[in-house]
């Protein structure tokens, strides 16, 4: 801090905790893991305390933000399908997606698959044709195959990981 930097870049929650008391008004830009649950920020939208950055695990609150972004990109969206492998095992995520969808006035349906396989993608595709959602949110576990499925059905989609596109409209 004697060097009086304009900004401090750090990687990891421990370094943020170590630097925070010493930085004063010097901004910290960090990569973090679940900054809400670890108490480093009060809100993802307004982290406060001269701290900003990105998170590899932004916590459960991020699902609401993802759906808001999708709704902004597709204002006419009224029906949303969230898809993933074994959805019954992701209770908190499922609840967060359903709750955020209801707050946005969307009807929501979950479509679960057992594992990413050609047969399951065909079943998922048929279910999406039958349910006719206006968009898809990927809850996890399907990888690049869901990108192709959404593109084939011309459905806007949002994905939780960098290994798949963030937003396809």
DSSP file (Angstrom, degrees, kcal/mol; ACC not computed):
  #  RESIDUE AA STRUCTURE BP1 BP2  ACC     N-H-->O    O-->H-N    N-H-->O    O-->H-N    TCO  KAPPA ALPHA  PHI   PSI    X-CA   Y-CA   Z-CA
    1    1 A X    >         0   0    0      0, 0.0     3,-1.7     0, 0.0     4,-0.0   0.000 360.0 360.0 360.0 -18.7    0.0    0.0    0.0
    2    2 A X  T 3   +     0   0    0      1,-0.3     0, 0.0     2,-0.1     0, 0.0   0.755 360.0  62.7 -64.2 -21.7    3.0    2.3    0.3
    3    3 A X  T 3  S-     0   0    0      2,-0.0    -1,-0.3     0, 0.0     0, 0.0   0.557 102.1-138.5 -77.3  -7.7    3.1    2.3   -3.5
    4    4 A X    <   -     0   0    0     -3,-1.7    -2,-0.1     1,-0.1     2,-0.0   0.941  25.0-160.4  46.3  64.2   -0.3    4.0   -3.5
    5    5 A X        -     0   0    0      1,-0.1     3,-0.1    21,-0.0    -1,-0.1  -0.302  22.3-135.2 -69.0 155.8   -1.8    2.0   -6.4
    6    6 A X  S    S+     0   0    0      1,-0.3    21,-0.7    20,-0.1     2,-0.3   0.790  89.2   3.0 -77.6 -29.8   -4.8    3.2   -8.2
    7    7 A X  E     -a   27   0A   0     19,-0.2     2,-0.5     2,-0.0    -1,-0.3  -0.984  66.6-139.4-153.4 153.1   -6.4   -0.2   -8.1
    8    8 A X  E     -a   28   0A   0     19,-2.4    21,-3.1    -2,-0.3     2,-0.5  -0.980  11.8-159.9-120.1 127.2   -5.6   -3.6   -6.6
    9    9 A X  E     +a   29   0A   0     -2,-0.5     2,-0.3    19,-0.2    21,-0.2  -0.922  20.4 167.7-105.1 127.6   -6.2   -6.9   -8.5
   10   10 A X  E     -a   30   0A   0     19,-2.2    21,-1.4    -2,-0.5     2,-0.5  -0.952  28.9-140.4-136.8 158.0   -6.4  -10.1   -6.4
   11   11 A X  E     +a   31   0A   0     -2,-0.3     4,-0.2    19,-0.2    21,-0.1  -0.965  66.0  21.4-119.8 114.3   -7.4  -13.7   -7.0
   12   12 A X  S  > S-     0   0    0     19,-2.8     4,-1.6    -2,-0.5     3,-0.2   0.009  78.0 -95.4 111.9 147.5   -9.3  -15.3   -4.1
   13   13 A X  H  > S+     0   0    0      1,-0.2     4,-2.5     2,-0.2     5,-0.2   0.852 117.0  58.5 -61.6 -38.9  -11.4  -14.6   -1.1
   14   14 A X  H  > S+     0   0    0      1,-0.2     4,-2.1     2,-0.2    -1,-0.2   0.900 106.2  47.9 -63.4 -40.6   -8.5  -14.8    1.3
   15   15 A X  H  > S+     0   0    0     -4,-0.2     4,-2.6     2,-0.2     5,-0.3   0.878 109.6  53.3 -68.1 -36.4   -6.5  -12.1   -0.4
   16   16 A X  H  X S+     0   0    0     -4,-1.6     4,-2.6     1,-0.2    -2,-0.2   0.949 110.4  47.7 -60.8 -47.0   -9.6   -9.8   -0.5
   17   17 A X  H  X S+     0   0    0     -4,-2.5     4,-0.6     1,-0.2    -2,-0.2   0.883 113.5  48.5 -61.0 -37.5  -10.0  -10.3    3.3
   18   18 A X  H  < S+     0   0    0     -4,-2.1     4,-0.3    -5,-0.2    -1,-0.2   0.901 118.2  38.0 -70.2 -40.7   -6.3   -9.6    3.8
   19   19 A X  H >X S+     0   0    0     -4,-2.6     3,-1.7     1,-0.2     4,-1.1   0.810  97.0  79.7 -81.5 -31.0   -6.2   -6.4    1.6
   20   20 A X  H >X S+     0   0    0     -4,-2.6     3,-0.7     1,-0.3     4,-0.6   0.848  91.2  49.4 -51.6 -46.5   -9.6   -4.9    2.6
   21   21 A X  H 3< S+     0   0    0     -4,-0.6    -1,-0.3     1,-0.2    -2,-0.1   0.751 116.6  43.8 -66.1 -20.0   -8.6   -3.4    5.9
   22   22 A X  H <4 S+     0   0    0     -3,-1.7    -1,-0.2    -4,-0.3    -2,-0.2   0.558  97.9  70.8-101.1 -10.2   -5.5   -1.7    4.4
   23   23 A X  H X<  -     0   0    0     -4,-1.1     3,-2.2    -3,-0.7    -2,-0.1   0.727  64.0-176.0 -88.1 -21.0   -6.8   -0.3    1.1
   24   24 A X  T 3< S-     0   0    0     -4,-0.6    -1,-0.2     1,-0.3    -2,-0.1  -0.417  77.1 -12.4  58.2-130.3   -9.0    2.6    2.3
   25   25 A X  T 3  S+     0   0    0     -2,-0.1     2,-0.5     2,-0.1    -1,-0.3   0.403 104.6 118.6 -84.5   5.5  -10.7    4.0   -0.8
   26   26 A X    <   -     0   0    0     -3,-2.2   -19,-0.2     1,-0.1   -20,-0.1  -0.592  69.8-120.6 -71.9 122.4   -8.4    2.1   -3.3
   27   27 A X  E     -a    7   0A   0    -21,-0.7   -19,-2.4    -2,-0.5     2,-0.5  -0.326  19.3-148.8 -66.7 144.3  -10.7   -0.2   -5.3
   28   28 A X  E     -ab   8  51A   0     22,-3.3    24,-2.4   -21,-0.2     2,-0.5  -0.966   7.5-166.3-111.6 126.7  -10.1   -3.9   -5.2
   29   29 A X  E     +ab   9  52A   0    -21,-3.1   -19,-2.2    -2,-0.5     2,-0.3  -0.968  25.9 167.9-110.2 124.6  -11.0   -5.9   -8.3
   30   30 A X  E     -ab  10  53A   0     22,-2.3    24,-2.1    -2,-0.5     2,-0.5  -0.919  43.4-128.7-139.4 157.2  -11.1   -9.6   -7.5
   31   31 A X  E     +ab  11  54A   0    -21,-1.4   -19,-2.8    -2,-0.3     2,-0.3  -0.952  45.8 177.3-100.9 130.0  -12.0  -13.1   -8.6
   32   32 A X  E     - b   0  55A   0     22,-2.4    24,-2.1    -2,-0.5    25,-0.7  -0.799  33.0-129.0-130.9 165.6  -14.1  -14.6   -5.8
   33   33 A X  E    S- b   0  57A   0     -2,-0.3     5,-0.2    22,-0.2    25,-0.2  -0.992  85.7 -27.7-118.2 124.3  -16.1  -17.7   -4.9
   34   34 A X     >  -     0   0    0     23,-3.6     4,-1.9    -2,-0.5     6,-0.2   0.876  67.4-173.9  36.3  69.1  -19.6  -17.1   -3.6
   35   35 A X  T  4>S+     0   0    0      1,-0.2     6,-1.6     2,-0.2     5,-1.5   0.745  78.1  55.7 -63.7 -23.8  -19.0  -13.6   -2.2
   36   36 A X  T >45S+     0   0    0     22,-0.3     3,-1.4     4,-0.2    -1,-0.2   0.967 109.4  42.8 -70.8 -53.2  -22.5  -13.5   -0.7
   37   37 A X  T 345S+     0   0    0      1,-0.3    -2,-0.2     2,-0.1    -1,-0.2   0.820 114.1  52.0 -64.6 -30.8  -22.2  -16.7    1.4
   38   38 A X  T 3<5S-     0   0    0     -4,-1.9    -1,-0.3    -5,-0.2    -2,-0.2   0.495 111.7-120.8 -85.6  -2.1  -18.7  -15.8    2.5
   39   39 A X  T < 5S+     0   0    0     -3,-1.4    -3,-0.2    -4,-0.2    -2,-0.1   0.626  77.4 123.0  77.5  13.6  -19.9  -12.3    3.7
   40   40 A X  S   <S+     0   0    0     -5,-1.5     2,-0.3    -6,-0.2    -4,-0.2   0.791  78.1  23.9 -77.4 -27.0  -17.5  -10.4    1.4
   41   41 A X        -     0   0    0     -6,-1.6    -2,-0.2     1,-0.1     6,-0.1  -0.950  60.6-145.9-134.8 156.4  -20.4   -8.5   -0.2
   42   42 A X  S    S+     0   0    0      5,-0.7     2,-0.3     4,-0.3     5,-0.1   0.723  88.8   5.7 -88.5 -25.0  -23.9   -7.6    0.8
   43   43 A X        -     0   0    0      3,-0.3    -1,-0.3     1,-0.1    -8,-0.0  -0.986  59.1-133.9-156.8 145.7  -25.3   -7.8   -2.7
   44   44 A X  S    S+     0   0    0     -2,-0.3     3,-0.5     1,-0.2    -1,-0.1   0.855 110.9  51.6 -69.8 -34.2  -24.0   -8.9   -6.2
   45   45 A X  S    S+     0   0    0      1,-0.3     2,-0.3     2,-0.1    -1,-0.2   0.858 128.0  19.2 -70.1 -35.4  -25.6   -5.8   -7.7
   46   46 A X        +     0   0    0      1,-0.1    -4,-0.3     6,-0.0    -1,-0.3  -0.696  67.1 172.5-137.2  81.2  -23.9   -3.5   -5.2
   47   47 A X        -     0   0    0     -3,-0.5    -5,-0.7    -2,-0.3    -1,-0.1   0.839  28.8-170.1 -63.6 -32.8  -21.0   -5.2   -3.5
   48   48 A X    >   +     0   0    0      3,-0.2     3,-1.2    -7,-0.1    -1,-0.1   0.067  51.1  82.2  71.5 175.2  -19.9   -1.9   -1.8
   49   49 A X  T 3  S-     0   0    0      1,-0.3     3,-0.1   -22,-0.0   -21,-0.1   0.787 120.3 -68.3  61.4  31.5  -16.7   -1.2    0.1
   50   50 A X  T 3  S+     0   0    0      1,-0.2   -22,-3.3   -23,-0.1     2,-0.4   0.796 102.6 130.0  60.2  29.7  -14.6   -0.5   -3.0
   51   51 A X  E <   +b   28   0A   0     -3,-1.2     2,-0.3   -24,-0.2    -1,-0.2  -0.960  21.0 145.2-119.2 132.6  -14.8   -4.1   -4.1
   52   52 A X  E     +b   29   0A   0    -24,-2.4   -22,-2.3    -2,-0.4     2,-0.3  -0.925  15.2 103.0-149.2 173.1  -15.9   -5.4   -7.5
   53   53 A X  E     -b   30   0A   0     -2,-0.3     2,-0.3   -24,-0.3   -22,-0.2  -0.998  59.5 -55.9 151.7-152.6  -14.9   -8.3   -9.8
   54   54 A X  E     -b   31   0A   0    -24,-2.1   -22,-2.4    -2,-0.3     2,-0.4  -0.876  34.9-146.0-128.3 159.4  -16.1  -11.6  -11.0
   55   55 A X  E     -b   32   0A   0     -2,-0.3     3,-0.4   -24,-0.2   -22,-0.2  -0.990  15.2-157.7-132.3 133.6  -17.1  -14.8   -9.3
   56   56 A X  E    S+     0   0A   0    -24,-2.1     2,-0.3    -2,-0.4   -23,-0.2   0.725 104.3  25.6 -74.2 -22.1  -16.6  -18.4  -10.4
   57   57 A X  E     +b   33   0A   0    -25,-0.7   -23,-3.6    -3,-0.1    -1,-0.3  -0.787  69.7 176.9-141.8  92.3  -19.5  -19.2   -8.0
   58   58 A X        -     0   0    0     -3,-0.4     3,-0.3    -2,-0.3   -22,-0.3   0.510  44.6-120.4 -79.7  -3.0  -21.7  -16.2   -7.5
   59   59 A X    >   -     0   0    0      1,-0.2     3,-1.4     2,-0.1     4,-0.2  -0.216  42.5 -53.4  88.7 177.2  -24.1  -18.1   -5.3
   60   60 A X  T >  S+     0   0    0      1,-0.3     3,-1.4     2,-0.2     4,-0.4   0.744 123.0  72.3 -67.1 -26.3  -27.8  -18.8   -5.6
   61   61 A X  T >> S+     0   0    0     -3,-0.3     4,-1.1     1,-0.3     3,-0.8   0.756  81.7  74.5 -61.0 -24.4  -28.8  -15.1   -6.1
   62   62 A X  H <> S+     0   0    0     -3,-1.4     4,-2.6     1,-0.2    -1,-0.3   0.771  81.6  68.4 -64.5 -25.8  -27.2  -15.2   -9.6
   63   63 A X  H <> S+     0   0    0     -3,-1.4     4,-2.2    -4,-0.2    -1,-0.2   0.900  98.3  50.8 -62.5 -39.2  -30.2  -17.3  -11.0
   64   64 A X  H <> S+     0   0    0     -3,-0.8     4,-2.1    -4,-0.4    -1,-0.2   0.908 110.7  49.1 -62.3 -41.2  -32.5  -14.3  -10.6
   65   65 A X  H  X S+     0   0    0     -4,-1.1     4,-2.4     2,-0.2    -2,-0.2   0.896 108.8  53.0 -65.5 -40.9  -30.0  -12.1  -12.4
   66   66 A X  H  X S+     0   0    0     -4,-2.6     4,-2.3     1,-0.2    -1,-0.2   0.924 110.5  47.0 -60.4 -43.7  -29.7  -14.6  -15.2
   67   67 A X  H  X S+     0   0    0     -4,-2.2     4,-2.6     2,-0.2    -1,-0.2   0.879 109.7  53.8 -68.0 -35.9  -33.5  -14.7  -15.7
   68   68 A X  H  X S+     0   0    0     -4,-2.1     4,-2.4     2,-0.2    -2,-0.2   0.927 109.7  48.2 -60.8 -44.2  -33.7  -10.9  -15.6
   69   69 A X  H  X S+     0   0    0     -4,-2.4     4,-2.1     2,-0.2    -2,-0.2   0.911 112.2  48.7 -62.4 -42.2  -31.1  -10.7  -18.4
   70   70 A X  H  X S+     0   0    0     -4,-2.3     4,-2.0     1,-0.2    -2,-0.2   0.909 111.3  49.8 -64.4 -41.8  -32.9  -13.2  -20.4
   71   71 A X  H  < S+     0   0    0     -4,-2.6     6,-0.2     1,-0.2    -2,-0.2   0.878 110.3  50.7 -65.3 -37.9  -36.2  -11.4  -19.9
   72   72 A X  H  < S+     0   0    0     -4,-2.4     3,-0.5     1,-0.2    -1,-0.2   0.889 112.9  46.1 -65.2 -38.3  -34.6   -8.1  -21.0
   73   73 A X  H  < S+     0   0    0     -4,-2.1     2,-0.3     1,-0.3    -2,-0.2   0.815 126.6  29.6 -72.5 -30.4  -33.2   -9.8  -24.1
   74   74 A X    ><  +     0   0    0     -4,-2.0     3,-2.2    -5,-0.2    -1,-0.3  -0.675  68.9 172.9-130.1  75.2  -36.6  -11.4  -24.9
   75   75 A X  T 3  S+     0   0    0     -3,-0.5    -1,-0.1    -2,-0.3    -2,-0.1   0.768  77.6  59.4 -59.3 -26.4  -39.3   -9.1  -23.5
   76   76 A X  T 3  S+     0   0    0     58,-0.1    -1,-0.3     2,-0.0     2,-0.1   0.524  76.9 123.8 -79.9  -3.7  -42.1  -11.1  -25.1
   77   77 A X    <   +     0   0    0     -3,-2.2     3,-0.1    -6,-0.2    -3,-0.0  -0.366  19.3 153.2 -62.8 128.2  -41.1  -14.2  -23.1
   78   78 A X        +     0   0    0      1,-0.3    29,-3.0    -2,-0.1     2,-0.5   0.551  61.3  52.5-124.1 -25.4  -43.9  -15.6  -21.0
   79   79 A X  E     -c  107   0B   0     27,-0.2    55,-2.7    53,-0.1    56,-0.9  -0.968  64.3-172.9-121.8 129.0  -43.0  -19.3  -20.7
   80   80 A X  E     -cd 108 135B   0     27,-2.8    29,-2.0    -2,-0.5     2,-0.5  -0.956   9.7-159.8-123.5 136.9  -39.6  -20.6  -19.5
   81   81 A X  E     -cd 109 136B   0     54,-2.2    56,-2.3    -2,-0.4     2,-0.5  -0.966   5.0-161.1-111.5 129.2  -38.2  -24.1  -19.5
   82   82 A X  E     -cd 110 137B   0     27,-2.6    29,-2.5    -2,-0.5     2,-0.3  -0.946  17.1-172.0-106.7 133.5  -35.3  -24.8  -17.2
   83   83 A X  E     +cd 111 138B   0     54,-2.1    56,-3.5    -2,-0.5    57,-0.8  -0.892  17.6 127.1-126.9 151.2  -33.4  -28.0  -18.2
   84   84 A X  E >   -cd 112 140B   0     27,-1.4    29,-2.1    -2,-0.3     3,-0.5  -0.970  56.5 -67.8 177.8 173.7  -30.7  -30.0  -16.6
   85   85 A X  E 3  S-c  113   0B   0     55,-2.0    29,-0.2    -2,-0.3     4,-0.1  -0.673 108.2 -11.2 -84.0 134.2  -29.6  -33.4  -15.5
   86   86 A X  T >  S-     0   0    0     27,-3.1     3,-2.1    -2,-0.4    -1,-0.2   0.902  70.6-174.8  46.0  61.3  -31.4  -34.9  -12.6
   87   87 A X  G X  S+     0   0    0     -3,-0.5     3,-1.7     1,-0.3     7,-0.2   0.737  73.5  73.5 -58.8 -25.4  -33.2  -31.8  -11.6
   88   88 A X  G 3  S+     0   0    0      1,-0.3     3,-0.3     2,-0.1    -1,-0.3   0.732  93.2  56.7 -63.6 -18.2  -34.6  -33.4   -8.5
   89   89 A X  G <  S+     0   0    0     -3,-2.1     2,-0.3     1,-0.2    -1,-0.3   0.539  94.4  66.5 -89.3  -6.9  -31.2  -33.2   -6.9
   90   90 A X    <>  +     0   0    0     -3,-1.7     4,-3.2    -4,-0.2     5,-0.3  -0.409  58.1 154.9-112.1  57.2  -30.8  -29.5   -7.3
   91   91 A X  H  > S+     0   0    0     -2,-0.3     4,-2.5    -3,-0.3    -1,-0.2   0.873  71.8  44.5 -53.1 -49.7  -33.5  -28.3   -4.9
   92   92 A X  H  > S+     0   0    0      2,-0.2     4,-2.3     1,-0.2    -1,-0.2   0.903 116.9  46.5 -66.7 -40.7  -32.0  -24.9   -4.0
   93   93 A X  H  > S+     0   0    0      2,-0.2     4,-2.6     1,-0.2     5,-0.2   0.936 112.7  49.7 -65.3 -46.1  -31.2  -24.1   -7.6
   94   94 A X  H  X S+     0   0    0     -4,-3.2     4,-2.7     1,-0.2     5,-0.2   0.922 112.2  48.1 -58.5 -45.3  -34.7  -25.3   -8.8
   95   95 A X  H  X S+     0   0    0     -4,-2.5     4,-2.7    -5,-0.3     5,-0.2   0.911 111.4  50.2 -62.6 -42.6  -36.3  -23.2   -6.1
   96   96 A X  H  X S+     0   0    0     -4,-2.3     4,-2.4     2,-0.2    -2,-0.2   0.910 113.0  46.0 -63.6 -42.4  -34.3  -20.1   -7.1
   97   97 A X  H  X S+     0   0    0     -4,-2.6     4,-2.5     2,-0.2    -2,-0.2   0.945 115.4  45.6 -65.6 -47.9  -35.1  -20.5  -10.8
   98   98 A X  H  X S+     0   0    0     -4,-2.7     4,-2.3    -5,-0.2    -2,-0.2   0.904 114.5  48.4 -63.5 -41.7  -38.8  -21.0  -10.1
   99   99 A X  H  X S+     0   0    0     -4,-2.7     4,-2.2    -5,-0.2    -1,-0.2   0.929 113.0  46.9 -64.7 -46.3  -39.0  -18.1   -7.6
  100  100 A X  H  X S+     0   0    0     -4,-2.4     4,-1.3    -5,-0.2    -2,-0.2   0.892 111.4  52.3 -63.5 -39.2  -37.2  -15.7  -10.0
  101  101 A X  H  <>S+     0   0    0     -4,-2.5     5,-2.9     1,-0.2     3,-0.4   0.928 109.3  48.9 -62.9 -45.0  -39.4  -16.8  -12.9
  102  102 A X  H ><5S+     0   0    0     -4,-2.3     3,-1.7     1,-0.2    -1,-0.2   0.904 107.7  54.8 -61.8 -40.6  -42.6  -16.2  -10.9
  103  103 A X  H 3<5S+     0   0    0     -4,-2.2    -1,-0.2     1,-0.3    -2,-0.2   0.799 108.6  49.3 -63.1 -27.7  -41.3  -12.7   -9.9
  104  104 A X  T 3<5S-     0   0    0     -4,-1.3    -1,-0.3    -3,-0.4    -2,-0.2   0.386 121.0-110.5 -90.1   3.4  -40.8  -11.9  -13.5
  105  105 A X  T < 5S+     0   0    0     -3,-1.7     2,-0.4     1,-0.3    -3,-0.2   0.765  70.5 142.4  76.0  25.6  -44.4  -13.1  -14.3
  106  106 A X      < -     0   0    0     -5,-2.9     2,-0.3    -6,-0.2    -1,-0.3  -0.772  51.9-131.7-101.1 142.4  -43.2  -16.2  -16.2
  107  107 A X  E     -c   79   0B   0    -29,-3.0   -27,-2.8    -2,-0.4     2,-0.4  -0.732  34.8-159.7 -82.4 145.7  -44.7  -19.6  -16.2
  108  108 A X  E     -c   80   0B   0     -2,-0.3     2,-0.4   -29,-0.2   -27,-0.2  -0.966  18.4-176.9-135.8 143.4  -42.0  -22.1  -15.7
  109  109 A X  E     -c   81   0B   0    -29,-2.0   -27,-2.6    -2,-0.4     2,-0.4  -0.997  18.3-139.1-137.9 142.6  -41.5  -25.8  -16.3
  110  110 A X  E     -c   82   0B   0     -2,-0.4     2,-0.5   -29,-0.2   -27,-0.2  -0.858  12.0-168.0-101.3 135.9  -38.6  -28.1  -15.4
  111  111 A X  E     -c   83   0B   0    -29,-2.5   -27,-1.4    -2,-0.4     2,-0.3  -0.958  12.5-165.8-124.6 111.4  -37.4  -30.7  -17.9
  112  112 A X  E     -c   84   0B   0     -2,-0.5     2,-0.3   -29,-0.2   -27,-0.2  -0.714   7.1-166.7-100.9 145.5  -35.0  -33.2  -16.4
  113  113 A X  E     -c   85   0B   0    -29,-2.1   -27,-3.1    -2,-0.3     3,-0.1  -0.923  22.7-135.1-124.1 155.7  -32.7  -35.7  -18.2
  114  114 A X  S    S-     0   0    0     -2,-0.3     2,-0.3     1,-0.3    -1,-0.1   0.907  81.5 -19.0 -76.0 -42.8  -30.9  -38.6  -16.6
  115  115 A X  S    S-     0   0    0      2,-0.1     2,-0.9   -30,-0.1    -1,-0.3  -0.979  77.7 -86.3-159.6 155.6  -27.6  -38.0  -18.4
  116  116 A X  S    S+     0   0    0     25,-0.3     2,-0.3    -2,-0.3     3,-0.1  -0.584  72.5 132.1 -70.9 107.3  -26.2  -36.2  -21.5
  117  117 A X  S  > S-     0   0    0     -2,-0.9     4,-2.5     1,-0.1     5,-0.2  -0.973  70.2-105.1-150.3 159.4  -26.8  -38.7  -24.2
  118  118 A X  H  > S+     0   0    0     -2,-0.3     4,-2.0     1,-0.2     5,-0.1   0.883 120.9  51.0 -55.5 -39.5  -28.2  -38.7  -27.8
  119  119 A X  H  > S+     0   0    0      1,-0.2     4,-2.2     2,-0.2    -1,-0.2   0.920 111.2  47.0 -65.1 -42.8  -31.3  -40.5  -26.5
  120  120 A X  H  > S+     0   0    0      1,-0.2     4,-2.9     2,-0.2    -2,-0.2   0.870 109.8  53.4 -68.3 -36.1  -31.9  -38.0  -23.7
  121  121 A X  H  X S+     0   0    0     -4,-2.5     4,-2.7     2,-0.2    -1,-0.2   0.886 109.0  49.8 -65.0 -37.6  -31.4  -35.0  -26.1
  122  122 A X  H  X S+     0   0    0     -4,-2.0     4,-2.4    -5,-0.2    -2,-0.2   0.924 112.7  46.7 -64.4 -43.7  -34.0  -36.5  -28.4
  123  123 A X  H  X S+     0   0    0     -4,-2.2     4,-2.3     2,-0.2    -2,-0.2   0.920 113.8  48.3 -63.8 -43.0  -36.4  -36.9  -25.4
  124  124 A X  H  X S+     0   0    0     -4,-2.9     4,-2.4     2,-0.2    -2,-0.2   0.917 110.5  51.3 -62.4 -44.1  -35.6  -33.4  -24.2
  125  125 A X  H  X S+     0   0    0     -4,-2.7     4,-2.2     1,-0.2    -2,-0.2   0.918 110.5  48.6 -59.5 -44.6  -36.1  -31.9  -27.7
  126  126 A X  H  X S+     0   0    0     -4,-2.4     4,-2.3     1,-0.2    -1,-0.2   0.901 110.7  51.2 -63.1 -41.2  -39.5  -33.6  -28.0
  127  127 A X  H  X S+     0   0    0     -4,-2.3     4,-2.6     1,-0.2    -2,-0.2   0.893 110.2  49.2 -63.7 -39.7  -40.5  -32.3  -24.5
  128  128 A X  H  X>S+     0   0    0     -4,-2.4     4,-1.8     2,-0.2     5,-0.5   0.880 110.0  50.6 -69.0 -37.0  -39.6  -28.8  -25.5
  129  129 A X  H  <5S+     0   0    0     -4,-2.2    -2,-0.2    -5,-0.2    -1,-0.2   0.919 114.4  45.5 -63.5 -42.2  -41.6  -29.0  -28.8
  130  130 A X  H  <5S+     0   0    0     -4,-2.3    -2,-0.2     1,-0.2    -1,-0.2   0.904 117.9  41.2 -67.4 -43.0  -44.6  -30.3  -26.8
  131  131 A X  H  <5S-     0   0    0     -4,-2.6    -1,-0.2    -5,-0.2    -2,-0.2   0.712  91.8-151.9 -80.6 -21.2  -44.3  -27.6  -24.0
  132  132 A X  T  <5 -     0   0    0     -4,-1.8    -3,-0.1    -5,-0.2    -4,-0.1   0.900  19.2-174.9  48.7  56.3  -43.5  -24.7  -26.4
  133  133 A X      < -     0   0    0     -5,-0.5   -53,-0.2     1,-0.1    -1,-0.1  -0.356  28.3-136.7 -70.9 161.5  -41.4  -22.5  -24.0
  134  134 A X  S    S+     0   0    0    -55,-2.7    22,-0.7     1,-0.2     2,-0.3   0.606  82.5   3.3 -91.4 -15.0  -40.2  -19.1  -25.3
  135  135 A X  E     -de  80 156B   0    -56,-0.9   -54,-2.2    20,-0.2     2,-0.4  -0.977  65.5-130.4-162.4 166.7  -36.7  -19.6  -23.8
  136  136 A X  E     -de  81 157B   0     20,-2.4    22,-1.8    -2,-0.3     2,-0.4  -0.969   6.8-164.6-127.4 140.9  -34.5  -22.0  -21.9
  137  137 A X  E     -de  82 158B   0    -56,-2.3   -54,-2.1    -2,-0.4     2,-0.6  -0.999  22.5-136.2-119.2 128.8  -32.3  -21.6  -18.9
  138  138 A X  E     -d   83   0B   0     20,-2.5    22,-0.4    -2,-0.4   -54,-0.2  -0.743  16.2-172.0 -87.2 119.6  -29.7  -24.4  -18.4
  139  139 A X  E     -     0   0B   0    -56,-3.5   -55,-0.2    -2,-0.6    -1,-0.2   0.612  56.3 -79.9 -85.9 -13.6  -29.6  -25.5  -14.8
  140  140 A X  E    S+d   84   0B   0    -57,-0.8   -55,-2.0     3,-0.1    -1,-0.3  -0.434  94.0  62.5 136.1 154.5  -26.6  -27.7  -15.4
  141  141 A X  S    S+     0   0    0    -57,-0.2   -25,-0.3    -2,-0.1   -57,-0.1   0.450  75.5  92.4  86.9   4.3  -25.0  -30.8  -16.6
  142  142 A X    >   -     0   0    0    -59,-0.1     3,-0.8     1,-0.1     4,-0.4   0.638  59.4-173.1-109.8 -14.2  -25.9  -30.8  -20.3
  143  143 A X  T >>  -     0   0    0      1,-0.2     3,-1.1     2,-0.2     4,-0.6  -0.113  59.0 -17.8  61.0-152.4  -22.9  -29.2  -22.0
  144  144 A X  H >> S+     0   0    0      1,-0.3     4,-1.6     2,-0.2     3,-0.5   0.713 121.9  74.5 -66.4 -23.8  -22.7  -28.2  -25.6
  145  145 A X  H <> S+     0   0    0     -3,-0.8     4,-2.1     1,-0.2    -1,-0.3   0.849  93.4  53.7 -59.7 -34.2  -25.5  -30.5  -26.7
  146  146 A X  H <> S+     0   0    0     -3,-1.1     4,-2.7    -4,-0.4    -1,-0.2   0.829 102.7  58.0 -70.5 -30.6  -28.1  -28.1  -25.2
  147  147 A X  H <X S+     0   0    0     -4,-0.6     4,-2.3    -3,-0.5    -2,-0.2   0.941 109.6  43.8 -61.7 -47.3  -26.6  -25.2  -27.2
  148  148 A X  H  X S+     0   0    0     -4,-1.6     4,-2.9     2,-0.2    -2,-0.2   0.899 112.8  52.2 -65.0 -41.0  -27.3  -27.1  -30.4
  149  149 A X  H  X S+     0   0    0     -4,-2.1     4,-1.9     2,-0.2    -2,-0.2   0.933 111.2  46.5 -61.8 -46.1  -30.7  -28.1  -29.3
  150  150 A X  H  <>S+     0   0    0     -4,-2.7     5,-2.7     1,-0.2     4,-0.4   0.904 114.0  48.8 -62.7 -41.4  -31.7  -24.5  -28.4
  151  151 A X  H ><5S+     0   0    0     -4,-2.3     3,-1.0    -5,-0.2    -2,-0.2   0.918 109.4  51.9 -64.9 -43.5  -30.3  -23.3  -31.8
  152  152 A X  H 3<5S+     0   0    0     -4,-2.9    -1,-0.2     1,-0.3    -2,-0.2   0.870 115.9  40.6 -61.0 -36.9  -32.2  -26.0  -33.7
  153  153 A X  T 3<5S-     0   0    0     -4,-1.9    -1,-0.3    -5,-0.2    -2,-0.2   0.407 110.0-124.7 -92.5   2.4  -35.4  -25.0  -32.0
  154  154 A X  T < 5 +     0   0    0     -3,-1.0     2,-0.5    -4,-0.4    -3,-0.2   0.894  56.9 153.5  55.5  44.9  -34.6  -21.3  -32.3
  155  155 A X      < -     0   0    0     -5,-2.7    -1,-0.2    -6,-0.1   -20,-0.2  -0.895  47.8-122.5-105.5 128.5  -35.0  -20.8  -28.6
  156  156 A X  E     -e  135   0B   0    -22,-0.7   -20,-2.4    -2,-0.5     2,-0.3  -0.420  41.0-176.7 -60.8 145.0  -33.2  -18.0  -26.7
  157  157 A X  E     -eF 136 168B   0     11,-2.4    11,-2.7   -22,-0.2     2,-0.4  -0.993  23.7-154.1-148.1 151.3  -31.2  -19.6  -23.9
  158  158 A X  E     -eF 137 167B   0    -22,-1.8   -20,-2.5    -2,-0.3     2,-0.3  -0.988  14.8-160.0-128.8 141.7  -28.9  -18.6  -21.0
  159  159 A X        -     0   0    0      7,-1.1   -20,-0.1     6,-0.4    -2,-0.0  -0.877  18.5-138.7-124.4 149.4  -26.2  -20.8  -19.6
  160  160 A X  S    S+     0   0    0    -22,-0.4     2,-0.3    -2,-0.3     6,-0.1   0.549  78.5  56.0 -86.8  -6.6  -24.4  -20.8  -16.2
  161  161 A X  S >  S-     0   0    0      4,-0.2     3,-1.4     1,-0.1    -2,-0.1  -0.896  75.5-124.8-132.1 156.0  -20.9  -21.5  -17.3
  162  162 A X  T 3  S+     0   0    0     -2,-0.3     4,-0.1     1,-0.3    -1,-0.1   0.670 103.8  75.1 -68.6 -17.1  -18.2  -20.1  -19.7
  163  163 A X  T 3  S+     0   0    0      2,-0.1     2,-0.3     3,-0.0    -1,-0.3   0.678 104.9  38.1 -71.7 -14.6  -17.9  -23.5  -21.3
  164  164 A X  S <  S-     0   0    0     -3,-1.4    -5,-0.1     1,-0.1   -20,-0.1  -0.904 110.4 -80.9-125.5 159.2  -21.3  -22.7  -23.0
  165  165 A X        -     0   0    0     -2,-0.3    -6,-0.4     1,-0.1    -4,-0.2  -0.204  30.6-136.7 -58.8 151.1  -22.4  -19.3  -24.3
  166  166 A X  S    S+     0   0    0      1,-0.3    -7,-1.1    -8,-0.1     2,-0.3   0.885  86.0   7.1 -75.1 -40.2  -23.8  -16.9  -21.8
  167  167 A X  E     -F  158   0B   0     -9,-0.2     2,-0.5   -11,-0.0    -1,-0.3  -0.967  59.1-175.3-148.6 127.1  -26.7  -15.8  -23.9
  168  168 A X  E      F  157   0B   0    -11,-2.7   -11,-2.4    -2,-0.3     0, 0.0  -0.983 360.0 360.0-123.2 118.7  -28.0  -17.0  -27.2
  169  169 A X              0   0    0     -2,-0.5   -13,-0.2   -13,-0.2    -1,-0.1   0.353 360.0 360.0-121.0 360.0  -30.8  -15.1  -28.8
